[in-house]
Amino acid sequence: MKIDWPSHLPVMVQFWRTIMFGDGGYQRNPLMAHMKWTSEVRMDEQKFQHWLDLFHSTIDELFSGPNADLMKMRSANMATMLPRRIKEFQNLS
């Protein structure tokens, strides 16, 4: 799996600005964005938990306060929901 980080990072910023502040303009489907990788990479709870641990430690390093707490809560919800939805989608196929 090779990710084009220069083009992916602005999309991630847009996504999280939309999740956090409603002003990022992200209008894609994050489930479908992750589904395209499932043939190459196992997208399961462990993978998302690893991402969540890294994401939370980065937030803790750089931020504090109510917005940091909210971002950790919303990212935890995302890390729980996405692998479940991926599994559901795969079971329908």
ChimeraX commands (.cxc) that place a marker at each C-alpha (Angstrom):
marker #1 position 0.00,0.00,0.00 radius 0.5
marker #1 position 1.46,3.31,-1.06 radius 0.5
marker #1 position -0.15,6.53,0.06 radius 0.5
marker #1 position 0.46,9.79,-1.77 radius 0.5
marker #1 position 0.96,11.86,1.41 radius 0.5
marker #1 position 1.28,15.27,-0.29 radius 0.5
marker #1 position -2.23,14.88,-1.69 radius 0.5
marker #1 position -3.66,12.90,1.26 radius 0.5
marker #1 position -2.67,15.26,4.09 radius 0.5
marker #1 position -4.83,18.18,2.88 radius 0.5
marker #1 position -7.79,15.78,2.63 radius 0.5
marker #1 position -7.18,14.63,6.21 radius 0.5
marker #1 position -7.00,18.23,7.42 radius 0.5
marker #1 position -10.24,18.99,5.57 radius 0.5
marker #1 position -11.89,15.92,7.10 radius 0.5
marker #1 position -10.91,16.75,10.69 radius 0.5
marker #1 position -11.79,20.45,10.31 radius 0.5
marker #1 position -15.22,19.31,9.19 radius 0.5
marker #1 position -15.55,16.82,12.07 radius 0.5
marker #1 position -14.36,19.32,14.67 radius 0.5
marker #1 position -15.61,22.68,13.49 radius 0.5
marker #1 position -18.01,22.04,10.61 radius 0.5
marker #1 position -16.05,24.33,8.29 radius 0.5
marker #1 position -13.65,22.03,6.47 radius 0.5
marker #1 position -15.81,21.36,3.45 radius 0.5
marker #1 position -15.14,17.61,3.48 radius 0.5
marker #1 position -17.88,15.93,1.45 radius 0.5
marker #1 position -16.41,12.52,0.66 radius 0.5
marker #1 position -17.33,9.18,2.17 radius 0.5
marker #1 position -14.67,8.04,4.69 radius 0.5
marker #1 position -16.02,4.48,4.66 radius 0.5
marker #1 position -15.53,4.18,0.91 radius 0.5
marker #1 position -12.12,5.84,1.15 radius 0.5
marker #1 position -10.99,3.09,3.52 radius 0.5
marker #1 position -12.82,0.28,1.70 radius 0.5
marker #1 position -10.61,0.68,-1.36 radius 0.5
marker #1 position -7.61,-0.44,0.71 radius 0.5
marker #1 position -9.17,-3.59,2.18 radius 0.5
marker #1 position -7.94,-5.78,-0.66 radius 0.5
marker #1 position -4.34,-4.73,0.13 radius 0.5
marker #1 position -4.41,-4.08,3.88 radius 0.5
marker #1 position -6.43,-5.66,6.63 radius 0.5
marker #1 position -8.63,-2.89,8.06 radius 0.5
marker #1 position -9.64,-4.29,11.42 radius 0.5
marker #1 position -10.05,-3.16,15.01 radius 0.5
marker #1 position -6.33,-3.66,15.73 radius 0.5
marker #1 position -5.30,-1.43,12.83 radius 0.5
marker #1 position -7.69,1.30,13.91 radius 0.5
marker #1 position -6.64,0.97,17.56 radius 0.5
marker #1 position -3.02,1.45,16.54 radius 0.5
marker #1 position -4.01,4.56,14.57 radius 0.5
marker #1 position -6.05,5.80,17.53 radius 0.5
marker #1 position -3.14,5.37,19.95 radius 0.5
marker #1 position -0.85,7.36,17.63 radius 0.5
marker #1 position -3.50,10.00,17.02 radius 0.5
marker #1 position -4.22,10.48,20.73 radius 0.5
marker #1 position -0.55,10.68,21.66 radius 0.5
marker #1 position -0.05,13.32,18.95 radius 0.5
marker #1 position -3.02,15.30,20.25 radius 0.5
marker #1 position -1.64,15.05,23.80 radius 0.5
marker #1 position 1.78,16.27,22.62 radius 0.5
marker #1 position 0.46,19.28,20.75 radius 0.5
marker #1 position -2.83,20.32,22.35 radius 0.5
marker #1 position -4.81,20.49,25.57 radius 0.5
marker #1 position -8.23,21.67,26.61 radius 0.5
marker #1 position -11.82,21.03,25.56 radius 0.5
marker #1 position -11.17,20.87,21.80 radius 0.5
marker #1 position -8.38,18.32,22.32 radius 0.5
marker #1 position -10.70,16.23,24.49 radius 0.5
marker #1 position -13.46,16.50,21.89 radius 0.5
marker #1 position -11.12,15.46,19.11 radius 0.5
marker #1 position -10.02,12.41,21.09 radius 0.5
marker #1 position -13.64,11.47,21.74 radius 0.5
marker #1 position -14.64,11.87,18.09 radius 0.5
marker #1 position -11.59,9.98,16.85 radius 0.5
marker #1 position -12.35,7.13,19.29 radius 0.5
marker #1 position -15.89,6.98,17.88 radius 0.5
marker #1 position -14.44,6.89,14.37 radius 0.5
marker #1 position -11.98,4.11,15.27 radius 0.5
marker #1 position -14.87,2.05,16.65 radius 0.5
marker #1 position -17.34,2.73,13.86 radius 0.5
marker #1 position -15.17,2.38,10.75 radius 0.5
marker #1 position -13.94,-1.21,11.20 radius 0.5
marker #1 position -17.49,-2.31,12.07 radius 0.5
marker #1 position -18.91,-0.63,8.99 radius 0.5
marker #1 position -16.16,-2.11,6.82 radius 0.5
marker #1 position -16.95,-5.58,8.14 radius 0.5
marker #1 position -20.70,-5.05,7.55 radius 0.5
marker #1 position -20.06,-3.85,4.02 radius 0.5
marker #1 position -17.83,-6.84,3.27 radius 0.5
marker #1 position -20.48,-9.23,4.58 radius 0.5
marker #1 position -23.00,-7.73,2.15 radius 0.5
marker #1 position -20.70,-8.33,-0.83 radius 0.5
marker link #1:1,2 radius 0.2
marker link #1:2,3 radius 0.2
marker link #1:3,4 radius 0.2
marker link #1:4,5 radius 0.2
marker link #1:5,6 radius 0.2
marker link #1:6,7 radius 0.2
marker link #1:7,8 radius 0.2
marker link #1:8,9 radius 0.2
marker link #1:9,10 radius 0.2
marker link #1:10,11 radius 0.2
marker link #1:11,12 radius 0.2
marker link #1:12,13 radius 0.2
marker link #1:13,14 radius 0.2
marker link #1:14,15 radius 0.2
marker link #1:15,16 radius 0.2
marker link #1:16,17 radius 0.2
marker link #1:17,18 radius 0.2
marker link #1:18,19 radius 0.2
marker link #1:19,20 radius 0.2
marker link #1:20,21 radius 0.2
marker link #1:21,22 radius 0.2
marker link #1:22,23 radius 0.2
marker link #1:23,24 radius 0.2
marker link #1:24,25 radius 0.2
marker link #1:25,26 radius 0.2
marker link #1:26,27 radius 0.2
marker link #1:27,28 radius 0.2
marker link #1:28,29 radius 0.2
marker link #1:29,30 radius 0.2
marker link #1:30,31 radius 0.2
marker link #1:31,32 radius 0.2
marker link #1:32,33 radius 0.2
marker link #1:33,34 radius 0.2
marker link #1:34,35 radius 0.2
marker link #1:35,36 radius 0.2
marker link #1:36,37 radius 0.2
marker link #1:37,38 radius 0.2
marker link #1:38,39 radius 0.2
marker link #1:39,40 radius 0.2
marker link #1:40,41 radius 0.2
marker link #1:41,42 radius 0.2
marker link #1:42,43 radius 0.2
marker link #1:43,44 radius 0.2
marker link #1:44,45 radius 0.2
marker link #1:45,46 radius 0.2
marker link #1:46,47 radius 0.2
marker link #1:47,48 radius 0.2
marker link #1:48,49 radius 0.2
marker link #1:49,50 radius 0.2
marker link #1:50,51 radius 0.2
marker link #1:51,52 radius 0.2
marker link #1:52,53 radius 0.2
marker link #1:53,54 radius 0.2
marker link #1:54,55 radius 0.2
marker link #1:55,56 radius 0.2
marker link #1:56,57 radius 0.2
marker link #1:57,58 radius 0.2
marker link #1:58,59 radius 0.2
marker link #1:59,60 radius 0.2
marker link #1:60,61 radius 0.2
marker link #1:61,62 radius 0.2
marker link #1:62,63 radius 0.2
marker link #1:63,64 radius 0.2
marker link #1:64,65 radius 0.2
marker link #1:65,66 radius 0.2
marker link #1:66,67 radius 0.2
marker link #1:67,68 radius 0.2
marker link #1:68,69 radius 0.2
marker link #1:69,70 radius 0.2
marker link #1:70,71 radius 0.2
marker link #1:71,72 radius 0.2
marker link #1:72,73 radius 0.2
marker link #1:73,74 radius 0.2
marker link #1:74,75 radius 0.2
marker link #1:75,76 radius 0.2
marker link #1:76,77 radius 0.2
marker link #1:77,78 radius 0.2
marker link #1:78,79 radius 0.2
marker link #1:79,80 radius 0.2
marker link #1:80,81 radius 0.2
marker link #1:81,82 radius 0.2
marker link #1:82,83 radius 0.2
marker link #1:83,84 radius 0.2
marker link #1:84,85 radius 0.2
marker link #1:85,86 radius 0.2
marker link #1:86,87 radius 0.2
marker link #1:87,88 radius 0.2
marker link #1:88,89 radius 0.2
marker link #1:89,90 radius 0.2
marker link #1:90,91 radius 0.2
marker link #1:91,92 radius 0.2
marker link #1:92,93 radius 0.2
view
